């Protein structure tokens, strides 16, 4: 049987366009089924992870006669290890105006050695590199802020104590001043009345 010329199926522009639209729609549905949209919880979790990575790029732990951060070292080391962050422990000795800036202060210097030595022990036990520094200054707050700026710290960790033994006692004034003026995130840890798991782990 001979098919007359022009009697076969013809493809019109409209038909081709409809076919393309159908094909695109099918592909879109298949892609959506294979890549379902993230839930709000997943989006928040991803954003939190990105923020944490940014926040703990460089960590600075502060010690001084007013700032006891020993019970915070275990947390600082875990953060540094998990995020491969740089970790710096600083002991600040505040020199009274009645003494020269470089005056010898044996008791304070011994306390600095003990605090930073303990910090190094905790870091070494967790395979984290820790840099330490002891500074003598007139103002603890100004020194902490200056070192944080110099080191481009992303997070300052401060241990703390309450200025009274009663519930609701305020934090140390220096700690509040640092938190108020720091250009990066500040984490303040107040040791519990009966000690903490972090403190027990550190010891």
C-alpha positions as CSV (number, residue, x, y, z in Angstrom):
1,X,0.0,0.0,0.0
2,X,1.4,3.3,-1.0
3,X,1.0,6.3,1.4
4,X,0.1,9.4,-0.5
5,X,2.5,12.3,-0.1
6,X,1.6,14.5,2.8
7,X,-0.6,11.9,4.4
8,X,1.9,10.9,7.2
9,X,2.0,12.5,10.7
10,X,2.9,16.1,10.8
11,X,4.5,18.0,13.6
12,X,3.2,21.5,14.3
13,X,4.9,24.2,16.4
14,X,2.1,24.1,18.9
15,X,2.3,20.3,19.2
16,X,6.1,20.5,19.8
17,X,5.7,23.2,22.4
18,X,3.1,21.1,24.3
19,X,5.4,18.1,24.2
20,X,8.3,20.1,25.6
21,X,6.1,21.5,28.4
22,X,4.9,18.0,29.3
23,X,8.5,16.7,29.3
24,X,9.7,19.6,31.5
25,X,6.8,19.1,33.9
26,X,7.6,15.3,34.3
27,X,11.2,16.0,34.8
28,X,10.4,18.7,37.4
29,X,8.1,16.3,39.3
30,X,10.8,13.5,39.3
31,X,13.5,16.0,40.5
32,X,11.2,17.2,43.3
33,X,10.5,13.6,44.4
34,X,14.2,12.8,44.5
35,X,15.2,16.1,46.1
36,X,12.4,17.0,48.6
37,X,12.7,20.5,50.1
38,X,14.4,20.8,53.5
39,X,12.2,21.2,56.5
40,X,12.4,24.3,58.7
41,X,14.3,22.2,61.3
42,X,16.9,21.1,58.8
43,X,17.3,24.7,57.6
44,X,17.8,25.9,61.2
45,X,20.3,23.1,61.9
46,X,22.3,23.9,58.8
47,X,22.4,27.6,59.7
48,X,23.4,26.8,63.3
49,X,26.3,24.6,62.0
50,X,27.5,27.4,59.8
51,X,27.3,29.9,62.6
52,X,29.2,27.6,65.0
53,X,31.9,27.1,62.5
54,X,32.3,30.8,62.1
55,X,32.0,31.5,65.8
56,X,34.7,29.2,67.0
57,X,37.4,29.8,64.4
58,X,39.7,31.3,67.1
59,X,39.1,30.7,70.8
60,X,40.5,32.7,73.7
61,X,40.2,31.6,77.3
62,X,40.9,34.2,79.9
63,X,42.2,33.8,83.4
64,X,42.9,36.3,86.1
65,X,42.6,36.6,89.9
66,X,39.0,37.7,89.2
67,X,38.3,35.3,86.4
68,X,38.6,31.6,87.2
69,X,38.2,29.7,83.9
70,X,39.6,26.4,85.0
71,X,36.2,24.7,84.9
72,X,35.7,26.0,81.3
73,X,38.9,24.5,79.8
74,X,37.4,21.1,79.0
75,X,34.6,22.9,77.0
76,X,37.1,25.1,75.3
77,X,39.3,22.2,74.3
78,X,36.3,20.2,73.0
79,X,35.2,23.2,70.8
80,X,38.7,23.7,69.5
81,X,39.2,20.0,68.7
82,X,35.8,19.6,67.0
83,X,36.2,22.7,64.9
84,X,40.0,22.6,64.5
85,X,40.1,26.0,66.0
86,X,43.1,27.9,67.3
87,X,43.1,28.0,71.1
88,X,44.8,30.6,73.3
89,X,44.8,30.8,77.1
90,X,45.7,34.2,78.6
91,X,46.4,35.0,82.3
92,X,46.0,38.7,83.1
93,X,47.9,40.1,86.1
94,X,46.5,43.6,86.9
95,X,49.3,45.7,88.4
96,X,48.1,48.4,90.9
97,X,48.9,52.1,90.1
98,X,51.1,52.1,93.2
99,X,53.6,49.8,91.6
100,X,55.6,50.1,88.4
101,X,54.1,48.4,85.3
102,X,56.7,45.6,85.3
103,X,56.7,45.1,89.1
104,X,57.4,41.6,90.3
105,X,54.3,40.0,91.8
106,X,55.4,36.5,92.9
107,X,52.0,35.3,94.2
108,X,50.1,36.3,91.0
109,X,52.9,35.0,88.7
110,X,52.8,31.6,90.5
111,X,49.0,31.5,90.1
112,X,49.4,32.2,86.4
113,X,51.9,29.4,86.0
114,X,49.5,27.0,87.8
115,X,46.4,28.0,85.8
116,X,48.1,27.9,82.4
117,X,49.9,24.7,83.3
118,X,46.6,23.0,84.1
119,X,45.2,24.4,80.9
120,X,48.1,22.9,78.9
121,X,47.6,19.5,80.6
122,X,43.9,19.4,79.6
123,X,44.8,20.4,76.0
124,X,47.6,17.9,75.7
125,X,45.4,15.1,77.0
126,X,42.9,15.9,74.2
127,X,45.6,16.4,71.4
128,X,44.8,20.1,71.1
129,X,47.5,22.7,70.5
130,X,47.3,25.4,73.1
131,X,49.2,28.7,73.1
132,X,49.6,30.5,76.4
133,X,50.4,34.0,77.4
134,X,50.8,35.9,80.7
135,X,50.5,39.7,80.6
136,X,50.9,42.5,83.2
137,X,48.6,45.4,82.7
138,X,46.8,48.2,84.4
139,X,43.4,47.2,83.2
140,X,42.2,43.6,82.7
141,X,39.3,44.6,80.5
142,X,41.5,46.7,78.2
143,X,44.1,43.9,77.9
144,X,41.5,41.2,77.1
145,X,39.9,43.4,74.4
146,X,43.3,44.3,72.9
147,X,44.5,40.7,72.8
148,X,41.2,39.5,71.3
149,X,41.5,42.2,68.6
150,X,45.2,41.3,68.0
151,X,44.3,37.5,67.7
152,X,41.1,38.2,65.7
153,X,39.3,36.0,68.3
154,X,35.9,34.7,67.3
155,X,35.0,33.6,70.9
156,X,36.1,34.7,74.3
157,X,35.5,32.2,77.1
158,X,35.3,33.6,80.7
159,X,34.9,31.5,83.8
160,X,33.2,33.5,86.5
161,X,32.1,33.7,90.1
162,X,29.3,35.5,91.8
163,X,30.0,38.5,94.0
164,X,28.0,37.0,96.8
165,X,26.9,33.6,98.1
166,X,23.3,34.4,97.7
167,X,21.0,33.6,94.7
168,X,20.9,36.5,92.3
169,X,24.4,37.9,93.1
170,X,25.9,39.8,90.2
171,X,28.8,38.7,88.1
172,X,32.2,40.3,88.6
173,X,32.3,43.8,87.2
174,X,35.3,43.1,84.9
175,X,33.5,40.2,83.3
176,X,30.5,42.3,82.6
177,X,32.6,45.0,81.1
178,X,34.4,42.6,78.8
179,X,31.1,41.1,77.7
180,X,29.6,44.5,77.0
181,X,32.5,45.8,74.9
182,X,33.9,42.8,73.1
183,X,33.6,42.8,69.3
184,X,33.1,39.0,69.2
185,X,31.0,36.4,71.0
186,X,31.6,36.0,74.7
187,X,30.8,32.8,76.6
188,X,30.6,33.1,80.4
189,X,30.5,30.0,82.6
190,X,29.5,30.2,86.2
191,X,30.6,27.1,88.1
192,X,27.7,25.3,89.9
193,X,27.3,25.3,93.6
194,X,28.4,21.7,93.9
195,X,30.9,21.7,91.1
196,X,30.3,20.7,87.4
197,X,30.8,17.8,85.1
198,X,33.2,20.0,83.1
199,X,35.2,20.7,86.2
200,X,35.3,17.0,87.1
201,X,36.4,16.1,83.6
202,X,39.1,18.8,83.7
203,X,40.6,17.4,86.9
